[in-house]
Amino acid sequence: MAERDEQVFDTIERLVDEEHHLYEREALGEPEHERLRAVQLELDRCWDLLRQRRARRAAGEEPDDASARPEGTVEGYLQ
């Protein structure tokens, strides 16, 4: 796996941990809706970047040419 892919995975892991923490706080009656939404959006952007990198690699293109797309693009994706 490429170093950049590992960096994206590390970011995803950190964001998933934070997302779980925010869900726990919400269960305790301490919701942080804005931060949770921001974390979820950043997760979507990271997963999208990783998919772009994999697709470029599979097509014989340079994966480092992929870039994170704006939130307006990724937030409309179906899960």
PyMOL CGO cylinders between C-alpha atoms (Angstrom):
from pymol import cmd
from pymol.cgo import CYLINDER

trace = [
    CYLINDER, 0.00, 0.00, 0.00, 1.27, 3.45, -0.86, 0.3, 1, 1, 1, 1, 1, 1,
    CYLINDER, 1.27, 3.45, -0.86, 2.36, 5.80, 1.90, 0.3, 1, 1, 1, 1, 1, 1,
    CYLINDER, 2.36, 5.80, 1.90, -0.32, 8.34, 0.97, 0.3, 1, 1, 1, 1, 1, 1,
    CYLINDER, -0.32, 8.34, 0.97, -3.00, 5.64, 1.20, 0.3, 1, 1, 1, 1, 1, 1,
    CYLINDER, -3.00, 5.64, 1.20, -1.75, 4.80, 4.69, 0.3, 1, 1, 1, 1, 1, 1,
    CYLINDER, -1.75, 4.80, 4.69, -2.01, 8.46, 5.67, 0.3, 1, 1, 1, 1, 1, 1,
    CYLINDER, -2.01, 8.46, 5.67, -5.61, 8.55, 4.48, 0.3, 1, 1, 1, 1, 1, 1,
    CYLINDER, -5.61, 8.55, 4.48, -6.36, 5.35, 6.41, 0.3, 1, 1, 1, 1, 1, 1,
    CYLINDER, -6.36, 5.35, 6.41, -4.78, 6.86, 9.54, 0.3, 1, 1, 1, 1, 1, 1,
    CYLINDER, -4.78, 6.86, 9.54, -7.01, 9.90, 9.17, 0.3, 1, 1, 1, 1, 1, 1,
    CYLINDER, -7.01, 9.90, 9.17, -10.05, 7.67, 8.70, 0.3, 1, 1, 1, 1, 1, 1,
    CYLINDER, -10.05, 7.67, 8.70, -9.21, 5.70, 11.85, 0.3, 1, 1, 1, 1, 1, 1,
    CYLINDER, -9.21, 5.70, 11.85, -8.79, 8.90, 13.87, 0.3, 1, 1, 1, 1, 1, 1,
    CYLINDER, -8.79, 8.90, 13.87, -12.09, 10.28, 12.59, 0.3, 1, 1, 1, 1, 1, 1,
    CYLINDER, -12.09, 10.28, 12.59, -13.93, 7.00, 13.26, 0.3, 1, 1, 1, 1, 1, 1,
    CYLINDER, -13.93, 7.00, 13.26, -12.64, 7.04, 16.83, 0.3, 1, 1, 1, 1, 1, 1,
    CYLINDER, -12.64, 7.04, 16.83, -13.84, 10.60, 17.26, 0.3, 1, 1, 1, 1, 1, 1,
    CYLINDER, -13.84, 10.60, 17.26, -17.19, 9.74, 15.69, 0.3, 1, 1, 1, 1, 1, 1,
    CYLINDER, -17.19, 9.74, 15.69, -17.67, 6.88, 18.17, 0.3, 1, 1, 1, 1, 1, 1,
    CYLINDER, -17.67, 6.88, 18.17, -16.74, 9.19, 21.04, 0.3, 1, 1, 1, 1, 1, 1,
    CYLINDER, -16.74, 9.19, 21.04, -19.28, 11.76, 19.87, 0.3, 1, 1, 1, 1, 1, 1,
    CYLINDER, -19.28, 11.76, 19.87, -21.99, 9.08, 19.62, 0.3, 1, 1, 1, 1, 1, 1,
    CYLINDER, -21.99, 9.08, 19.62, -21.16, 8.03, 23.20, 0.3, 1, 1, 1, 1, 1, 1,
    CYLINDER, -21.16, 8.03, 23.20, -21.49, 11.62, 24.38, 0.3, 1, 1, 1, 1, 1, 1,
    CYLINDER, -21.49, 11.62, 24.38, -24.80, 11.89, 22.55, 0.3, 1, 1, 1, 1, 1, 1,
    CYLINDER, -24.80, 11.89, 22.55, -26.05, 8.78, 24.36, 0.3, 1, 1, 1, 1, 1, 1,
    CYLINDER, -26.05, 8.78, 24.36, -25.14, 10.48, 27.63, 0.3, 1, 1, 1, 1, 1, 1,
    CYLINDER, -25.14, 10.48, 27.63, -27.22, 13.50, 26.71, 0.3, 1, 1, 1, 1, 1, 1,
    CYLINDER, -27.22, 13.50, 26.71, -24.29, 15.67, 25.61, 0.3, 1, 1, 1, 1, 1, 1,
    CYLINDER, -24.29, 15.67, 25.61, -24.83, 15.94, 21.87, 0.3, 1, 1, 1, 1, 1, 1,
    CYLINDER, -24.83, 15.94, 21.87, -22.33, 17.77, 19.69, 0.3, 1, 1, 1, 1, 1, 1,
    CYLINDER, -22.33, 17.77, 19.69, -24.29, 17.76, 16.46, 0.3, 1, 1, 1, 1, 1, 1,
    CYLINDER, -24.29, 17.76, 16.46, -22.13, 20.27, 14.60, 0.3, 1, 1, 1, 1, 1, 1,
    CYLINDER, -22.13, 20.27, 14.60, -18.88, 18.44, 15.34, 0.3, 1, 1, 1, 1, 1, 1,
    CYLINDER, -18.88, 18.44, 15.34, -20.46, 15.06, 14.55, 0.3, 1, 1, 1, 1, 1, 1,
    CYLINDER, -20.46, 15.06, 14.55, -21.66, 16.36, 11.20, 0.3, 1, 1, 1, 1, 1, 1,
    CYLINDER, -21.66, 16.36, 11.20, -18.20, 17.79, 10.44, 0.3, 1, 1, 1, 1, 1, 1,
    CYLINDER, -18.20, 17.79, 10.44, -16.53, 14.47, 11.31, 0.3, 1, 1, 1, 1, 1, 1,
    CYLINDER, -16.53, 14.47, 11.31, -18.96, 12.52, 9.14, 0.3, 1, 1, 1, 1, 1, 1,
    CYLINDER, -18.96, 12.52, 9.14, -18.38, 14.85, 6.23, 0.3, 1, 1, 1, 1, 1, 1,
    CYLINDER, -18.38, 14.85, 6.23, -14.62, 14.58, 6.56, 0.3, 1, 1, 1, 1, 1, 1,
    CYLINDER, -14.62, 14.58, 6.56, -14.96, 10.79, 6.67, 0.3, 1, 1, 1, 1, 1, 1,
    CYLINDER, -14.96, 10.79, 6.67, -16.94, 10.90, 3.42, 0.3, 1, 1, 1, 1, 1, 1,
    CYLINDER, -16.94, 10.90, 3.42, -14.23, 13.02, 1.84, 0.3, 1, 1, 1, 1, 1, 1,
    CYLINDER, -14.23, 13.02, 1.84, -11.47, 10.65, 2.98, 0.3, 1, 1, 1, 1, 1, 1,
    CYLINDER, -11.47, 10.65, 2.98, -13.27, 7.55, 1.72, 0.3, 1, 1, 1, 1, 1, 1,
    CYLINDER, -13.27, 7.55, 1.72, -13.92, 9.30, -1.59, 0.3, 1, 1, 1, 1, 1, 1,
    CYLINDER, -13.92, 9.30, -1.59, -10.24, 10.23, -1.89, 0.3, 1, 1, 1, 1, 1, 1,
    CYLINDER, -10.24, 10.23, -1.89, -9.22, 6.65, -1.18, 0.3, 1, 1, 1, 1, 1, 1,
    CYLINDER, -9.22, 6.65, -1.18, -11.65, 5.36, -3.84, 0.3, 1, 1, 1, 1, 1, 1,
    CYLINDER, -11.65, 5.36, -3.84, -10.27, 7.88, -6.33, 0.3, 1, 1, 1, 1, 1, 1,
    CYLINDER, -10.27, 7.88, -6.33, -6.71, 6.78, -5.61, 0.3, 1, 1, 1, 1, 1, 1,
    CYLINDER, -6.71, 6.78, -5.61, -7.60, 3.11, -6.05, 0.3, 1, 1, 1, 1, 1, 1,
    CYLINDER, -7.60, 3.11, -6.05, -9.46, 3.79, -9.29, 0.3, 1, 1, 1, 1, 1, 1,
    CYLINDER, -9.46, 3.79, -9.29, -6.58, 5.81, -10.70, 0.3, 1, 1, 1, 1, 1, 1,
    CYLINDER, -6.58, 5.81, -10.70, -4.13, 3.08, -9.74, 0.3, 1, 1, 1, 1, 1, 1,
    CYLINDER, -4.13, 3.08, -9.74, -6.34, 0.39, -11.34, 0.3, 1, 1, 1, 1, 1, 1,
    CYLINDER, -6.34, 0.39, -11.34, -6.54, 2.46, -14.53, 0.3, 1, 1, 1, 1, 1, 1,
    CYLINDER, -6.54, 2.46, -14.53, -2.76, 2.79, -14.69, 0.3, 1, 1, 1, 1, 1, 1,
    CYLINDER, -2.76, 2.79, -14.69, -2.88, 6.46, -13.75, 0.3, 1, 1, 1, 1, 1, 1,
    CYLINDER, -2.88, 6.46, -13.75, -1.01, 8.30, -11.02, 0.3, 1, 1, 1, 1, 1, 1,
    CYLINDER, -1.01, 8.30, -11.02, -2.92, 7.96, -7.71, 0.3, 1, 1, 1, 1, 1, 1,
    CYLINDER, -2.92, 7.96, -7.71, -1.24, 11.08, -6.31, 0.3, 1, 1, 1, 1, 1, 1,
    CYLINDER, -1.24, 11.08, -6.31, -3.15, 13.14, -8.88, 0.3, 1, 1, 1, 1, 1, 1,
    CYLINDER, -3.15, 13.14, -8.88, -6.36, 12.41, -6.94, 0.3, 1, 1, 1, 1, 1, 1,
    CYLINDER, -6.36, 12.41, -6.94, -7.54, 15.12, -4.58, 0.3, 1, 1, 1, 1, 1, 1,
    CYLINDER, -7.54, 15.12, -4.58, -10.16, 15.53, -1.90, 0.3, 1, 1, 1, 1, 1, 1,
    CYLINDER, -10.16, 15.53, -1.90, -13.39, 16.76, -3.41, 0.3, 1, 1, 1, 1, 1, 1,
    CYLINDER, -13.39, 16.76, -3.41, -15.41, 19.61, -1.90, 0.3, 1, 1, 1, 1, 1, 1,
    CYLINDER, -15.41, 19.61, -1.90, -18.06, 18.79, 0.68, 0.3, 1, 1, 1, 1, 1, 1,
    CYLINDER, -18.06, 18.79, 0.68, -20.86, 19.72, -1.70, 0.3, 1, 1, 1, 1, 1, 1,
    CYLINDER, -20.86, 19.72, -1.70, -19.76, 16.92, -4.00, 0.3, 1, 1, 1, 1, 1, 1,
    CYLINDER, -19.76, 16.92, -4.00, -19.37, 14.10, -1.49, 0.3, 1, 1, 1, 1, 1, 1,
    CYLINDER, -19.37, 14.10, -1.49, -22.26, 14.86, 0.84, 0.3, 1, 1, 1, 1, 1, 1,
    CYLINDER, -22.26, 14.86, 0.84, -24.75, 13.93, -1.86, 0.3, 1, 1, 1, 1, 1, 1,
    CYLINDER, -24.75, 13.93, -1.86, -23.35, 10.42, -2.30, 0.3, 1, 1, 1, 1, 1, 1,
    CYLINDER, -23.35, 10.42, -2.30, -25.53, 7.49, -1.36, 0.3, 1, 1, 1, 1, 1, 1,
    CYLINDER, -25.53, 7.49, -1.36, -24.09, 5.25, 1.34, 0.3, 1, 1, 1, 1, 1, 1,
]
cmd.load_cgo(trace, "trace")
